Amino acid sequence: MKKSTNNNNTFEKVTIIIPVYNSEKYIGRCIDSVLNQTFQDFKIILINDGSKDNSLKILNEYKEKYPNKIEVIDQKNMGVAKTRDKGVQIAKSKYIMFIDNDDFIDKDYIETFYNKAENGKYDIVIGGYKRPNSKGKIIRKVNVVPNNFFKYVIMAPWSKIYNREFLLKNDLKFLSYKMGEDVYFNLKAVISTEKIGYVDYLGYNWFFNENSVSNTTQRNFKNIDVNFILNSYYNEIKNLPGFKQEYENIERFFVNYVVWYLSFTTKHVDYKNISDEYDKCFNWLETYFPNYQKNKLIRINKPKEYEFYVRALTSIFMFFHKIHLGKMIVYLYSRL
């Protein structure tokens, strides 16, 4: 196993942090995809977050087989946010990468990101991704558009590499809440540095697991406090030096987030509750981004970094919002 020297101590160059929760069906594929990398100067930190299935048993079997590559931590359930934060604190490498436990990576994934980060001295490098389903069919691809706005497109921590010192220096942590933890982390990250690189590369496989939490339970805003989420995001970035410089992009991001939230969490909700949630979201926008309706990036052809259907959805939604039919559109969309 190759080593690198940092401050007179010997550590791996990259740490892969994988939170694990009830993933006995897929975690082996995930780990194997890391072990089979062309780049081998890494360590995997597998954190079992209170799994109730055989996940821990599988992790320990891998640890026994690859003791120099794998560290296994077992803990009571803390949630993915605190688990990832714990992984960052434990890691000793120069770079950090995150993988979700049912996803997997192409064999040149780590090498591609590491070389880009090292050659460009970047704090963050961002790539695209593929979305395979259980039959192996790629149902979606998101390609990199290496322009300034693309850093707001993929808010997940995967398909990226981070300089660990940058994460610690800026106290970058995930939001410990039932949704939105990724956005909280990455929104602050991309506004905290101009040293961001891009790779036109689709080496991350975001597996479409029909039974996963993200694909099944986040379809109703019951017990979700949208004001808490939005305020958490805003308060974390409002005093950053890059906030004013990125204001138009940030404003556009929040408009898109509100549209996504209302379209994603209102499935089969009655009109009265949709109306109340709609008012919460747009009252918040009016308060913190009072001129959001004049944002020049809300267009069918802008920003081009977003996929067409995202631009179209937001543009159509905002058109009906302006003519006071937005609630009805959300209601109709929720019935699809």
C-alpha positions in Angstrom: 0.0 0.0 0.0 1.4 3.4 -1.0 1.8 6.1 1.6 2.3 9.8 1.5 4.1 12.0 4.1 2.3 14.9 5.7 3.8 16.8 8.7 6.3 14.0 9.2 3.5 11.5 9.7 2.6 8.8 7.2 -1.0 8.8 5.9 -3.0 7.8 2.9 -3.6 10.5 0.3 -7.4 10.0 0.2 -10.0 8.8 2.7 -13.3 7.4 1.5 -16.1 7.9 4.1 -19.0 5.6 3.7 -21.9 5.8 6.3 -23.7 2.4 6.4 -27.3 1.8 7.4 -29.2 -1.4 6.6 -27.3 -1.9 3.4 -26.5 -5.6 3.5 -27.8 -6.0 -0.1 -25.5 -3.4 -1.7 -22.6 -2.5 0.6 -20.4 -5.3 -0.8 -20.7 -3.9 -4.3 -19.9 -0.4 -3.0 -16.8 -1.5 -1.1 -15.6 -3.7 -4.0 -15.8 -0.8 -6.4 -13.4 1.2 -4.1 -11.0 -1.7 -3.5 -10.7 -2.2 -7.3 -9.5 1.3 -8.0 -6.6 2.1 -10.3 -5.5 4.5 -7.5 -4.6 2.6 -4.3 -3.3 5.2 -1.9 -6.5 5.4 0.1 -8.3 4.3 3.3 -11.9 3.4 3.6 -13.7 4.5 6.8 -16.9 2.4 7.1 -19.2 3.7 9.8 -22.1 1.4 10.8 -24.8 3.8 11.9 -26.9 1.4 14.0 -27.9 -1.0 11.2 -30.5 -3.7 12.2 -29.5 -6.1 9.4 -26.3 -7.9 8.6 -24.4 -4.8 7.5 -22.0 -4.8 10.4 -21.1 -8.4 9.9 -20.3 -7.7 6.3 -18.2 -4.7 7.2 -16.2 -6.7 9.7 -15.6 -9.5 7.1 -14.1 -6.9 4.8 -12.0 -5.4 7.6 -10.6 -8.8 8.4 -9.7 -9.4 4.7 -8.3 -5.9 4.1 -7.0 -4.6 7.5 -4.6 -2.1 6.0 -7.3 -0.6 3.8 -10.4 -0.5 5.9 -11.4 0.9 9.3 -14.8 -0.1 10.7 -16.6 2.0 13.3 -19.8 0.8 15.0 -22.1 3.3 16.6 -25.7 3.9 17.7 -27.8 5.5 15.1 -26.8 9.1 14.7 -28.0 9.9 11.2 -26.0 10.4 8.1 -25.1 14.0 8.9 -23.3 13.3 12.2 -21.8 10.2 10.7 -20.2 12.0 7.9 -18.9 14.7 10.2 -17.4 12.0 12.4 -15.6 10.5 9.4 -14.0 13.8 8.5 -12.7 14.2 12.1 -11.3 10.7 12.1 -9.6 10.9 8.7 -5.9 11.9 8.5 -5.5 12.2 4.7 -5.1 15.3 2.6 -8.3 14.6 0.7 -11.8 13.4 1.6 -14.4 11.7 -0.6 -17.9 10.5 0.3 -19.8 7.5 -1.1 -23.4 6.5 -0.2 -23.7 2.8 0.8 -25.8 1.6 -2.1 -23.8 3.5 -4.8 -20.6 2.5 -6.5 -17.8 4.0 -8.5 -15.9 3.4 -11.8 -12.4 2.0 -11.4 -10.6 5.3 -12.3 -12.8 7.4 -10.0 -10.4 8.2 -7.2 -7.5 8.7 -9.6 -9.4 11.1 -11.8 -10.4 13.4 -8.9 -7.1 13.1 -7.1 -5.1 14.1 -10.1 -7.3 17.1 -10.8 -7.2 18.3 -7.2 -3.4 17.9 -7.0 -2.6 19.5 -10.4 -4.9 22.5 -9.8 -4.4 22.8 -6.1 -8.2 22.9 -5.7 -10.2 22.8 -2.4 -13.1 21.1 -4.2 -13.3 19.2 -7.5 -16.7 18.4 -8.9 -17.7 15.8 -11.5 -20.9 14.5 -13.0 -22.7 11.2 -12.4 -24.8 8.3 -13.8 -28.0 7.0 -12.4 -28.3 3.2 -12.9 -31.4 1.3 -11.8 -31.7 -2.2 -10.4 -31.6 -3.7 -14.0 -28.3 -1.9 -14.8 -30.0 0.6 -17.1 -28.7 4.2 -17.0 -31.8 6.2 -16.5 -30.1 9.6 -16.1 -26.8 11.3 -16.7 -25.7 14.7 -15.4 -22.7 16.0 -17.3 -20.4 18.7 -16.1 -20.8 22.2 -17.5 -17.5 23.9 -16.3 -19.0 27.3 -15.6 -19.5 29.1 -12.3 -23.1 28.1 -11.7 -22.5 24.3 -12.0 -21.2 24.2 -8.4 -24.9 24.8 -7.3 -26.3 22.0 -9.4 -25.0 18.8 -7.6 -25.5 19.4 -3.9 -24.7 15.9 -2.8 -21.2 15.3 -1.3 -20.4 12.5 -3.6 -19.0 13.0 -7.1 -16.5 15.4 -5.5 -13.2 15.4 -3.7 -12.5 17.9 -0.9 -9.3 19.1 0.7 -9.7 18.1 4.3 -7.8 21.1 5.6 -10.3 23.3 3.8 -13.3 21.5 5.4 -11.8 21.9 8.9 -10.7 25.5 8.4 -14.2 26.5 7.4 -16.0 24.3 9.9 -17.9 22.6 7.2 -20.5 20.2 8.7 -23.7 18.6 7.6 -27.1 19.7 8.8 -28.5 17.2 11.4 -32.0 17.2 10.2 -34.4 14.8 8.4 -33.6 16.3 5.0 -31.4 18.9 3.4 -28.1 18.0 5.2 -26.2 17.8 1.9 -27.3 21.3 0.7 -26.3 22.8 4.0 -22.8 21.4 3.7 -22.2 22.0 0.0 -23.8 25.4 -0.3 -21.4 26.8 2.3 -18.5 24.9 0.8 -18.8 26.3 -2.8 -19.3 29.8 -1.5 -16.3 29.5 0.8 -13.7 29.1 -1.9 -12.9 30.1 -5.5 -10.5 27.2 -5.8 -13.0 24.8 -7.4 -12.2 22.5 -10.3 -14.4 20.5 -12.6 -13.9 17.2 -14.4 -15.9 16.2 -17.4 -16.3 12.7 -16.0 -19.2 10.4 -15.0 -17.5 8.0 -12.7 -20.0 8.1 -9.8 -23.0 5.7 -10.0 -25.9 7.1 -8.0 -28.0 3.9 -7.7 -31.7 4.3 -8.1 -32.9 2.1 -5.3 -36.6 1.9 -5.4 -36.7 1.0 -1.7 -34.4 3.8 -0.4 -35.5 6.5 2.0 -34.7 9.3 -0.5 -36.9 7.7 -3.2 -39.9 6.8 -1.0 -40.4 8.8 2.2 -39.5 12.4 1.3 -42.7 12.8 -0.7 -44.7 14.6 2.0 -43.7 17.6 4.0 -45.4 16.3 7.2 -43.1 17.0 10.1 -40.7 19.0 8.0 -40.0 22.6 9.0 -39.2 24.3 5.7 -38.4 27.6 7.5 -35.9 25.9 9.7 -34.2 24.4 6.6 -34.1 27.6 4.6 -33.0 29.7 7.6 -30.2 27.2 8.3 -28.9 27.4 4.8 -29.2 31.2 4.7 -27.7 31.9 8.1 -24.7 29.6 7.3 -23.7 31.6 4.2 -25.0 35.2 4.7 -21.8 36.5 6.2 -19.4 34.7 3.9 -17.1 37.0 1.8 -18.4 35.3 -1.4 -22.1 35.9 -0.6 -22.4 39.4 -2.2 -20.2 38.3 -5.2 -22.4 35.3 -5.8 -25.7 37.0 -4.9 -27.5 36.4 -8.2 -26.5 32.8 -8.3 -27.5 32.2 -4.7 -30.8 33.9 -5.2 -31.4 31.7 -8.3 -30.4 28.6 -6.3 -33.0 29.4 -3.5 -35.8 29.9 -6.1 -34.9 26.6 -7.6 -34.8 25.0 -4.2 -38.3 26.3 -3.3 -39.7 25.0 -6.5 -38.0 21.6 -6.0 -39.3 21.4 -2.4 -42.9 22.2 -3.3 -42.8 19.7 -6.2 -41.1 17.0 -4.3 -42.8 17.0 -0.9 -46.5 17.6 -1.8 -47.4 14.3 -3.4 -51.1 13.6 -2.7 -51.4 16.4 -0.1 -54.7 18.3 0.1 -55.0 21.8 -1.3 -55.2 23.6 2.1 -51.9 22.2 3.3 -50.2 22.9 0.0 -51.5 26.4 0.2 -50.0 26.9 3.7 -46.7 25.4 2.7 -46.6 27.5 -0.4 -47.1 30.6 1.6 -44.3 29.7 4.0 -41.8 29.2 1.1 -42.7 32.4 -0.8 -43.0 34.5 2.3 -39.5 33.4 3.1 -38.2 34.3 -0.4 -39.9 37.7 -0.1 -38.1 38.4 3.2 -34.6 37.4 2.2 -34.6 37.8 -1.6 -37.2 40.5 -2.2 -36.3 41.0 -5.9 -36.2 37.3 -6.7 -38.8 37.6 -9.4 -36.4 39.9 -11.4 -33.6 37.4 -11.3 -32.2 37.2 -14.9 -31.2 33.5 -14.5 -34.8 32.4 -14.2 -35.3 31.5 -17.9 -36.1 28.5 -20.0 -32.6 28.6 -21.4 -30.8 29.8 -18.2 -28.7 28.8 -16.3 -27.6 26.2 -18.9 -25.8 24.3 -16.1 -29.3 23.0 -15.0 -30.8 20.2 -17.1 -33.6 21.4 -19.4 -36.4 19.9 -17.4 -35.2 21.7 -14.3 -35.1 25.0 -16.1 -38.5 24.3 -17.7 -40.1 23.4 -14.4 -38.8 26.4 -12.6 -39.7 28.8 -15.4 -43.2 27.5 -15.9 -43.8 27.4 -12.1 -42.6 31.0 -11.7 -44.8 32.2 -14.6 -47.9 30.8 -12.9 -46.7 32.2 -9.5 -46.6 35.7 -11.1 -50.2 35.4 -12.2 -51.3 34.0 -8.8 -52.0 30.5 -10.0 -48.9 28.9 -8.5 -50.8 27.0 -5.7 -53.1 25.4 -8.2 -50.1 24.3 -10.4 -48.5 22.7 -7.3 -51.7 21.0 -6.4 -52.2 19.6 -10.0 -48.5 18.5 -10.1 -48.9 16.7 -6.8 -51.6 14.5 -8.4 -49.4 13.3 -11.2 
